[in-house]
Amino acid sequence: MICVTRMRGQLAAINPDLIETIEANPDTTICFVSGEKLLVQESLQEIVERVHEYRKSIMQSYAISPPSHVGGARNRRSDHG
């Protein structure tokens, strides 16, 4: 999740995987795959950077400790005769 500031000052946490487009006209509008739109105080560039950092952090955490199911089938010992 990334945090953004609605136009009236309230904080909101949004799922960046559900963002379809971000527009600056002149207010920054986040358009979601559901068709919903959210006007925010942050600039288009700020939102892009936050999404980038969010995805980077996920990739880094995956590189540090991959999920236990990754490669599990190849590494399991067969107990079948």
C-alpha positions as CSV (number, residue, x, y, z in Angstrom):
1,M,0.0,0.0,0.0
2,I,1.1,3.6,-0.6
3,C,-0.2,6.6,1.3
4,V,-1.7,9.6,-0.5
5,T,-3.4,12.8,0.6
6,R,-6.9,13.5,-0.5
7,M,-7.6,17.1,-1.7
8,R,-9.3,17.9,1.7
9,G,-6.3,16.7,3.7
10,Q,-7.3,13.2,4.7
11,L,-4.7,10.4,4.4
12,A,-5.6,7.4,2.3
13,A,-3.7,4.1,1.7
14,I,-4.2,2.7,-1.7
15,N,-3.2,-0.5,-3.5
16,P,-0.8,0.5,-6.3
17,D,-1.5,-2.7,-8.2
18,L,-5.0,-1.4,-8.8
19,I,-3.9,1.9,-10.4
20,E,-4.7,2.0,-14.1
21,T,-3.5,5.6,-14.9
22,I,-2.4,8.8,-13.2
23,E,-3.4,12.1,-14.7
24,A,-2.2,15.6,-14.0
25,N,-4.9,18.1,-15.3
26,P,-3.8,20.2,-13.2
27,D,-4.9,18.2,-10.1
28,T,-3.5,14.8,-9.8
29,T,-6.1,12.1,-10.5
30,I,-5.5,8.5,-9.8
31,C,-7.7,6.2,-12.0
32,F,-8.3,2.7,-10.8
33,V,-9.0,-0.4,-12.8
34,S,-12.5,-0.4,-11.2
35,G,-13.3,2.9,-12.8
36,E,-13.1,4.9,-9.6
37,K,-11.0,8.1,-9.5
38,L,-9.3,9.8,-6.6
39,L,-8.0,13.4,-6.6
40,V,-4.9,13.8,-4.5
41,Q,-2.5,16.6,-3.4
42,E,0.7,14.8,-4.5
43,S,2.1,15.4,-7.9
44,L,2.0,12.8,-10.7
45,Q,5.8,12.3,-10.2
46,E,5.4,11.8,-6.5
47,I,2.9,9.0,-7.0
48,V,5.0,7.4,-9.6
49,E,8.0,7.5,-7.3
50,R,5.9,6.0,-4.4
51,V,4.7,3.2,-6.6
52,H,8.3,2.5,-7.8
53,E,9.6,2.4,-4.2
54,Y,6.7,0.1,-3.1
55,R,7.5,-2.3,-5.9
56,K,11.2,-2.1,-5.2
57,S,10.6,-2.9,-1.5
58,I,8.6,-6.0,-2.5
59,M,11.3,-7.2,-4.9
60,Q,14.0,-6.6,-2.2
61,S,12.1,-8.5,0.4
62,Y,11.5,-11.4,-2.1
63,A,15.3,-11.5,-2.8
64,I,16.1,-11.6,0.9
65,S,13.7,-14.4,1.8
66,P,11.8,-16.1,-1.1
67,P,8.5,-17.7,-0.2
68,S,8.9,-21.2,1.1
69,H,6.9,-22.7,-1.8
70,V,9.4,-21.4,-4.4
71,G,11.4,-24.4,-5.7
72,G,9.8,-26.6,-3.1
73,A,8.7,-29.3,-5.6
74,R,12.3,-29.8,-6.9
75,N,13.8,-29.9,-3.4
76,R,11.3,-32.3,-1.8
77,R,12.5,-35.8,-1.2
78,S,10.3,-38.5,-2.7
79,D,9.1,-41.1,-0.1
80,H,7.4,-43.1,-2.8
81,G,9.4,-46.3,-3.3
